[in-house]
Amino acid sequence: MSRREFLRVSDLHAFYGESHILHGIDFSVDRGELVTLLGRNGAGRTTTLRAILGLVGRRTGSIRVDGREAIGLPTHRIAHLGIGYCPEERGIYASLTAEENILLPPVVAGGGMELGELYEMFPLLKERRNSQGTRLSGGEQQMLALARILRTGATLLLLDEITEGLAPVIIQMLGRVIQRLKEKGLTIVMVEKNFHFVAKLADRHYVMENGRIVQMVGKEELESKIDMLHEYLGV
């Protein structure tokens, strides 16, 4: 693993029961870099994020996080390597207020954002901090899910479809937040259908098909390979 490389996934296979979903995934992410996993539904993008955290039935291969092998570790130990996961379903607790949802997860590393900093980044959450978590709008719940992992001190963020179903004004706001997190040096892996959203943010794009990575496109190649990407993504 190079000095700048923060995540290295090698020959990763993942299974749900007898179903073989990932077929030898290989990719890397440098410290402070934002990469996307692109592909059609069923390509294996979300399973890749879940496999990094050990949330699949079985996995083989190698997953190195900042030089440490994670493939044999239980999920809670993997999280303490500094990984924050924002699932598509968001996982907001209905019985807790917005602020209680933010404070619930344990801190996994030093340097996490304090409540004041999070409320400055997400002012709507400050207004709704005493509201029940599931009474927030979809956009507010997505902000809450992001704020929750930023407080933990995670330095590698796995973000799954964070713009799904949201209004354009909220998507723009999330874009500004992601750019700010990049500037803070966080390392980010995003699964995202909204290619227009991630095209401006990502350093590299990995294209997945049938549980394999079939293309890697750097931001400097984007213009020349846009037709190929559209063909893979069906857009």
Legacy VTK file of the C-alpha trace (Angstrom):
# vtk DataFile Version 3.0
C-alpha trace
ASCII
DATASET POLYDATA
POINTS 235 float
0.000 0.000 0.000
1.430 3.359 -1.010
1.832 6.191 1.509
-1.199 8.045 0.129
-3.410 5.013 -0.347
-6.064 4.789 2.353
-8.288 1.962 1.112
-7.185 -1.002 -0.990
-9.725 -3.668 -1.977
-8.174 -6.719 -3.663
-9.861 -9.779 -5.177
-12.984 -9.178 -3.080
-15.700 -11.804 -3.391
-18.966 -11.482 -1.474
-21.831 -13.900 -0.938
-25.371 -13.735 0.403
-26.130 -17.355 1.232
-25.407 -19.317 -1.945
-25.567 -16.190 -4.140
-22.136 -15.055 -5.348
-22.545 -11.261 -5.758
-19.019 -9.817 -6.075
-16.525 -11.568 -8.348
-13.026 -10.334 -7.512
-13.364 -6.570 -6.978
-10.120 -4.567 -7.136
-9.889 -0.826 -6.481
-8.070 1.705 -4.349
-8.793 5.121 -2.865
-6.115 7.614 -1.884
-6.301 9.636 1.312
-8.527 12.683 0.730
-9.849 11.343 -2.567
-13.498 10.961 -3.602
-14.305 8.026 -5.865
-17.635 6.738 -7.132
-18.949 3.270 -7.796
-21.173 3.587 -10.861
-23.380 1.039 -12.546
-26.910 -0.104 -13.141
-29.116 -1.624 -10.446
-27.804 -5.032 -9.457
-24.211 -4.303 -10.503
-22.943 -4.873 -6.939
-22.237 -1.300 -5.852
-24.081 -1.341 -2.523
-22.826 -4.861 -1.803
-19.272 -3.534 -2.215
-19.851 -0.903 0.495
-21.487 -3.469 2.766
-18.682 -5.962 2.158
-16.065 -3.396 3.212
-17.844 -3.226 6.573
-18.461 -6.975 6.834
-22.233 -6.647 6.420
-22.559 -9.518 3.934
-22.965 -13.212 4.565
-19.423 -14.143 3.572
-16.478 -12.411 1.926
-13.012 -13.381 0.791
-10.058 -11.401 -0.511
-8.336 -8.425 1.076
-9.569 -5.080 2.401
-6.825 -2.872 3.769
-7.764 0.348 5.583
-4.827 2.669 6.197
-2.529 -0.358 5.971
-4.558 -2.621 8.285
-6.202 -5.790 7.011
-9.940 -5.748 7.780
-11.229 -8.863 6.032
-11.222 -10.985 9.190
-12.526 -8.350 11.596
-16.094 -8.075 12.950
-18.101 -5.030 11.846
-17.660 -3.012 15.062
-13.868 -3.419 14.845
-13.905 -2.345 11.189
-15.882 0.798 12.098
-13.199 1.642 14.652
-10.653 1.802 11.845
-12.361 5.137 11.121
-15.148 4.159 8.711
-18.559 5.812 8.596
-21.388 4.223 6.574
-24.434 6.136 5.387
-26.872 3.514 3.991
-29.509 4.322 1.404
-32.284 3.658 3.953
-30.569 6.153 6.342
-31.388 4.191 9.527
-32.983 7.048 11.487
-34.378 6.009 14.897
-38.039 7.025 15.167
-38.066 7.017 18.985
-35.206 9.543 19.226
-35.048 13.254 18.482
-32.810 14.499 15.687
-30.139 15.523 18.200
-30.334 12.177 20.034
-29.878 10.417 16.671
-26.710 12.442 16.068
-25.317 11.659 19.516
-26.177 7.940 19.492
-23.245 6.310 17.603
-19.967 5.891 19.488
-16.953 7.986 18.575
-14.547 5.775 16.601
-11.638 8.208 16.210
-10.483 11.617 17.375
-11.257 14.700 15.329
-14.989 14.208 14.878
-17.166 17.288 14.463
-18.829 18.813 17.511
-22.550 19.554 17.560
-21.973 23.270 16.994
-19.917 22.611 13.869
-22.510 20.153 12.571
-25.316 22.659 13.153
-23.311 25.298 11.314
-22.958 22.879 8.394
-26.617 21.777 8.580
-28.601 24.740 9.988
-31.927 22.998 9.308
-30.947 20.297 11.790
-30.420 22.890 14.504
-33.978 24.129 13.938
-35.307 20.556 14.056
-33.020 19.182 16.768
-35.911 18.398 19.154
-38.134 16.863 16.460
-38.654 13.115 16.279
-36.164 11.680 13.771
-38.712 10.224 11.365
-40.813 13.411 11.374
-38.045 15.138 9.451
-38.365 15.507 5.683
-36.366 13.196 3.418
-33.744 15.867 2.897
-33.470 16.585 6.622
-33.145 12.852 7.355
-30.301 12.628 4.849
-28.538 15.553 6.538
-29.079 13.805 9.871
-27.587 10.536 8.590
-24.507 12.420 7.354
-24.145 14.496 10.520
-24.321 11.350 12.637
-21.260 9.747 11.006
-19.298 13.014 10.899
-19.504 13.277 14.704
-17.926 9.836 15.122
-14.535 10.941 13.800
-14.687 8.637 10.776
-12.181 9.621 8.097
-13.412 7.168 5.412
-17.049 7.755 4.436
-19.087 5.179 2.519
-22.119 7.015 1.124
-24.938 5.107 -0.570
-27.343 7.056 -2.828
-27.444 10.172 -0.665
-29.385 12.209 -3.284
-32.084 9.583 -3.908
-35.540 11.181 -4.011
-34.399 14.614 -2.846
-35.340 18.051 -4.177
-32.743 19.852 -6.356
-32.142 22.555 -3.724
-31.249 19.884 -1.122
-29.010 18.075 -3.621
-27.131 21.335 -4.257
-26.669 21.809 -0.521
-25.351 18.252 -0.152
-22.926 18.932 -2.998
-21.515 21.906 -1.080
-21.198 19.755 2.060
-19.371 16.972 0.204
-16.980 19.516 -1.331
-16.288 20.922 2.118
-15.601 17.431 3.499
-13.130 16.824 0.663
-11.379 20.068 1.565
-11.143 18.822 5.168
-9.236 15.784 3.865
-11.851 13.077 4.322
-11.736 10.042 2.032
-15.069 9.259 0.378
-16.533 6.362 -1.606
-19.942 7.127 -3.109
-22.554 4.920 -4.737
-24.725 7.311 -6.709
-27.244 7.150 -9.571
-27.157 10.917 -10.070
-24.125 11.101 -12.354
-24.521 14.861 -12.870
-24.130 15.298 -9.092
-20.970 13.211 -8.693
-19.269 14.181 -11.979
-18.263 17.558 -10.529
-17.076 16.125 -7.206
-15.265 12.854 -7.919
-11.579 12.351 -8.609
-12.191 8.935 -10.194
-15.127 6.772 -11.244
-15.178 2.973 -11.049
-17.801 1.406 -13.303
-19.309 -1.878 -12.111
-21.164 -4.546 -14.042
-22.237 -8.003 -12.840
-20.206 -7.828 -9.642
-16.986 -6.717 -11.337
-15.220 -3.417 -11.983
-15.041 -3.020 -15.746
-13.726 0.541 -16.172
-11.905 3.240 -14.231
-12.295 6.814 -15.446
-10.314 9.705 -13.978
-11.804 13.197 -13.889
-9.371 14.331 -16.595
-10.748 11.599 -18.921
-14.394 12.292 -18.218
-15.151 14.371 -21.295
-13.587 11.878 -23.701
-15.286 8.853 -22.096
-18.731 10.290 -21.387
-20.428 8.301 -24.185
-18.957 5.072 -22.864
-20.182 5.894 -19.360
-23.665 6.655 -20.622
-23.706 3.281 -22.361
-22.754 1.437 -19.168
-25.137 3.441 -17.014
-28.061 3.436 -19.413
-28.581 7.198 -19.162
LINES 1 236
235 0 1 2 3 4 5 6 7 8 9 10 11 12 13 14 15 16 17 18 19 20 21 22 23 24 25 26 27 28 29 30 31 32 33 34 35 36 37 38 39 40 41 42 43 44 45 46 47 48 49 50 51 52 53 54 55 56 57 58 59 60 61 62 63 64 65 66 67 68 69 70 71 72 73 74 75 76 77 78 79 80 81 82 83 84 85 86 87 88 89 90 91 92 93 94 95 96 97 98 99 100 101 102 103 104 105 106 107 108 109 110 111 112 113 114 115 116 117 118 119 120 121 122 123 124 125 126 127 128 129 130 131 132 133 134 135 136 137 138 139 140 141 142 143 144 145 146 147 148 149 150 151 152 153 154 155 156 157 158 159 160 161 162 163 164 165 166 167 168 169 170 171 172 173 174 175 176 177 178 179 180 181 182 183 184 185 186 187 188 189 190 191 192 193 194 195 196 197 198 199 200 201 202 203 204 205 206 207 208 209 210 211 212 213 214 215 216 217 218 219 220 221 222 223 224 225 226 227 228 229 230 231 232 233 234
